[in-house]
Amino acid sequence: MYCWCWTSWILCCTTIIEGNVDVGKDVTIKELQELYHAVLLTYGAEEDKVFNIPGENLNNVISGRRFVGWYNGVPADSNLNINLDVEEAVILGQGNVAIDIARILLTPVDKLKNTDITSFALERLSRSKVRKVSLIGRRGPLHAAFTIAELREILKLDGCKTYWRADDFINVREVVSTLARPRKRLTELMLKYLEEMSSDTKAATKELHPIFLRSPVQFLGTDRVHSVKLSINKLQGDDIHQQVAVSTGLFEEIPCGLAFRSIGYKSVAVESSLPFDAKLGRIINSGGKVQDKLYAAGWIATGPMGVILSTMTNAFQVGALINKELLITGNKPGSVGLSRILDQRGRRVTTYNDWKKIDAVECERGEKLGKPREKIVDTNEMLEIASR
């Protein structure tokens, strides 16, 4: 729901959505605990991790999270200042977000026209001059964080050829048989395309360059980034699953007019009263329990790690804990009390029916353009539609 930033799910007997509410500002967690028998915080990780290296503030060094929000219609990211009038881009990170950024940059615009990408992003991408994208990771192919589905999709893009570095795969084939099935299948796919690279004669106007064992140490440029200086790494450790990347003391420089930082997210504390571990980026909890009748699940509880399946597993575990501990000894004000507080504070609350109005308008606008929907990125316009 891109109209509203969900800051907590409030458990009650009937599902009632109170949208456009900023927990920690419009209503406090303590007030929610007084209104409900249990409160579950699941607001995820909404800020970026940063490198803290020289040149990171140069123009066209872009947050991967904000770029994804830009083409997906997140209101706060609709004004992203990005220059696509460049030929070479680097993406620092090798997770699914990083590979999705590469896919958007390398996909023919005609293929994007029928998706729900924002019209302003589509228009900018139609004029993009980006033809080469380097996808850079600090460790080796055995530690790539993207999934096989994401990799397979980008490897099959029309008009795009992938260039692997053979040196990145030294000794990799020898350990494939020892890998767990998901990692084995992913590694086999990379090796397959590496072997077929020299015989691939398809016409291509764009290039994807997956690069391993490199870490950025500096973005170079005067006003705008023009290259990135990379440390050449080696892997250290006997256990291939736990190996760490260490610098060899050698460096490489890759030219780029555009650089994306996509190395993960971090959570924030919506209230100073929350017990929060800033280093790990999570609410301090024990198996999902923060304190009496207050729980947390997902990345805000575990830190930004894992994929959807692991997050779902965590959610089920915390749900079972709440079900076990929930003790209802009397009625509480619930949504009626919450509405009263928000009314007193002049907060415009939105409901599921309001969301359906917005959804209908987006779908109607999208149909006229041959798209699933045309996303609205102005929050005030959303609220106006919701009030009709």
Beta strands, then each sheet from edge to edge (+ up, - down):
strand 1: 9-10
strand 2: 39-41
strand 3: 47-48
strand 4: 61-63
strand 5: 88-92
strand 6: 132-136
strand 7: 160-162
strand 8: 206-211
strand 9: 214-221
strand 10: 225-236
strand 11: 244-255
strand 12: 258-261
strand 13: 265-266
strand 14: 276-277
strand 15: 282-283
strand 16: 289-291
strand 17: 294-296
sheet 1: 1+ 2- 17- 16+
sheet 2: 3+ 13-
sheet 3: 4+ 12+ 5+ 6+ 8+ 7+
sheet 4: 9+ 10- 11+
sheet 5: 14+ 15-
end
